[in-house]
Amino acid sequence: MASLKEKIGYALGDAAAGGITWKVMSIAFPLFFTNVFGLTVADTATLMLVARMFDVVTDPLMGSLADRTQSKWGTYRPWLIFGAVPLGLVFALLLYTPDFGIVGKRIYAYTLYLLMMAIYTAVNVPYGSLLGVMTEDDNEKNQFSSFRMVGAYAMGFITLLSFPYLQKMVGGSDAHQYAVLGAVLGAIAAAMTLACGLMTKERLKPVRAEKFSFKPFADLVKNKPWIYLTLVGICTNFFNGFRYAVAGYLMEYCMHGDVTVSGLIINYTVFMTFGEVTCMIFGGLSPKFTQWMGSKKKAFSMAAIICIVFSVAFYFVPMDPAYIWVMVALVILTSIGVGLYSPLLWSMYADVADYATEKNGTSSTGLIFSSGTMAQKFGTAISGSLVALLLGLVGFYSGTNEAGETVVNIAPEDMEGVRSMTWALFSIIPAFIALIMLWLIHKYPIKK
């Protein structure tokens, strides 16, 4: 029986990865790269696409490598212990804006972003795989998965809510604020990742293949539950990715900047914070909800329906700051669905890993969970890339001038198109993705 301390330790891993590094990368990076760092819309879109193609290769290779790691710290934990500091350091450097021209900035952004993705993979794939070796009890797996999601959403809530107030406290230019916050948040993420590696235990030993081969990869593409669940995972991250990536543009151009209500500054991070706290609460309730629904599959389907209904409802809210609390209410209601399905996804990956071990005779836990991380990064980055690309197509322009200054421009005749595209990217388009997700989970064959 795992202790409460260990469950909290496991939660710290995703508090760092999901609640700090990935949350900031998802919600702040598109707006940061175009409006602060000074990349063009095309550069921003291409950067995220190139990084994703890189991850298609590195994620499954990392999963296979992690499965074969043997050390006194275990199979998966050493990657967290020794990857913690590089993760925090590169994250901090990525939020620093160097005094370069457009070519120099482009090289800096591409180099650091690809390096960040590689380090994130080296830490997060083994972290996800830990769930498969900490316990063999299915209910306890659900509990660990729930703690993980609560940790991620709780830290995401703290990060996003505090962001505008920390910016105000730091002062100076936007570039200076992001650089200082990157250093602080990077240090916290590194400490949490290290704590996770030290506080968790590996009770089960993976059934290792004697030598490296490509057979596990071949087995994977024949694994029907894995195929459906990976597609579901991509959809969940498309759903979240569009909403998070476009939130900054929504507040800037649809709400005409930050909205202040009774002293509360509602900028794009705070706007999404309401969803974070909802996800945290309902992530904790997810195991009970699953028991009440009778199966993970039914619980996931109901969560997807919640996401569809309230995303569509958001589209019909007037694009006016006077309706900010209606928008917040719909963000909260949509996030009930996200909070319920998020822990289920990782618990279902553990089921797929068990299915693969039983069918093939050797463990491919790291490889299975790496596909979950790959889906996370693929869905989030492609959605971020598409946000930049689609806004560019309707008239949004950003870049760096000859003096090295960031320039953002939208022609008056294009402003309405930019606003309409932004609104759709936050509502109707995610709803369509959730509808596909609902169909895929219906086809998913494991009925636990």
Stockholm file with secondary structure:
# STOCKHOLM 1.0

chainA/1-448         MASLKEKIGYALGDAAAGGITWKVMSIAFPLFFTNVFGLTVADTATLMLVARMFDVVTDPLMGSLADRTQSKWGTYRPWLIFGAVPLGLVFALLLYTPDFGIVGKRIYAYTLYLLMMAIYTAVNVPYGSLLGVMTEDDNEKNQFSSFRMVGAYAMGFITLLSFPYLQKMVGGSDAHQYAVLGAVLGAIAAAMTLACGLMTKERLKPVRAEKFSFKPFADLVKNKPWIYLTLVGICTNFFNGFRYAVAGYLMEYCMHGDVTVSGLIINYTVFMTFGEVTCMIFGGLSPKFTQWMGSKKKAFSMAAIICIVFSVAFYFVPMDPAYIWVMVALVILTSIGVGLYSPLLWSMYADVADYATEKNGTSSTGLIFSSGTMAQKFGTAISGSLVALLLGLVGFYSGTNEAGETVVNIAPEDMEGVRSMTWALFSIIPAFIALIMLWLIHKYPIKK
#=GR chainA/1-448 SS CCCHHHHHHHHHHHHHIIIIIHHHHHHTHHHIIIIIICCCHHHHHHHHHHHHHHHHHHHHHHHHHHHTCCCTTCSSHHHHHHHHHHHHHHHHHHTCCCSCCHHHHHHHHHHHHHHHHHHHHHHHHHHHHTHHHHCCCHHHHHHHHHHHHHHHHHHHHHHHHHHHHHHHHHCSCHHHHHHHHHHHHHHHHHHHHHHHHHHCCCCSCCCCCSSCCSHHHHHHHTCHHHHHHHHHHHHHHHHHHHHHHHHHHIIIIISSSCEEETTEEECHHHHHHHHHHHHHHHHHHHHHHHHHHSSHHHHHHHHHHHHHHHHHHHHTSCSSGGGHHHHHHHHHHHHHHHHHHHHHHHHHHHHHHHHHHHHHSSCCHHHHHHHHHHHHHHHHHHHHHHHHHHHHHTTEEEEECTTSCEEEEECGGGHHHHHHHHHHHHTHHHHHHHHHHHHHHHHCCCCC
#=GC SS_cons         CCCHHHHHHHHHHHHHIIIIIHHHHHHTHHHIIIIIICCCHHHHHHHHHHHHHHHHHHHHHHHHHHHTCCCTTCSSHHHHHHHHHHHHHHHHHHTCCCSCCHHHHHHHHHHHHHHHHHHHHHHHHHHHHTHHHHCCCHHHHHHHHHHHHHHHHHHHHHHHHHHHHHHHHHCSCHHHHHHHHHHHHHHHHHHHHHHHHHHCCCCSCCCCCSSCCSHHHHHHHTCHHHHHHHHHHHHHHHHHHHHHHHHHHIIIIISSSCEEETTEEECHHHHHHHHHHHHHHHHHHHHHHHHHHSSHHHHHHHHHHHHHHHHHHHHTSCSSGGGHHHHHHHHHHHHHHHHHHHHHHHHHHHHHHHHHHHHHSSCCHHHHHHHHHHHHHHHHHHHHHHHHHHHHHTTEEEEECTTSCEEEEECGGGHHHHHHHHHHHHTHHHHHHHHHHHHHHHHCCCCC
//
